[in-house]
Amino acid sequence: FEEIPSVKVSDKKYTAWVTTCAVDFGNEVKAYIATDVTEDKVKTLQINNAPAETPVIIYAENEGEYFFNKIETEDVTDIDKAERNKLLASDGTITGGDKIYALAVKNNVAGFYRVASTVSIPAGKAYIEWENAPINNAREFIPMDGETTGIANIAGENTNGKKVYHNLSGMRVDNPQKGIYIVNGKKVIF
């Protein structure tokens, strides 16, 4: 009996995962790698498939368990993209610190948050090392910057006249923190 590769996605819509074998992600989820970690963002790139042991960011519109097609290594068409990946795979012994960031969703904002030195990143999860983090002044949060699609006609105020903020994925944010948001169809920086 051969196990079918799968990942569970919570209501937060994002999760970090390390492929257990060469997989095709299909059409139900979007999979991303990190191609660069700059001073102010993690740049992402969508991929369709990946070789075994590739750390990825999975996005799914709905909560649930998603199953992927296992493919042969020679059938991986995005191998050149996967080789540029800046995401790293945790083996369960990686602990946080000033340069260690893991994917999280806080206040409806997905991004990479600094991991405390007392926290271990579970095996099979992806993380990044921010090599150019300012010494003793590493940022707590690094937003993701990939292809932003599907954002159209987002209203900037609710019926009470209160401003409504949306992140770059189009999700409503009740308590915006540092980052880029959409208000009245325009990008604003907090």
Secondary structure, DSSP 8 states (H G I E B T S, - for coil): -----EEEE-TTSEEEEE-SS-EE-TTTSEEEEEEEE-SS-EEEEEESEE-TT-EEEEE-SS-EEEE-EE--GGG-S-HHHHTT---EE--S--B--TTEEEEEEETTEEEEEE--TT-B--TT-EEEE-TT--TT---SEEEEES---------SB-TTS-B-EE-TTS-EESS--SSEEEETTEEEE-
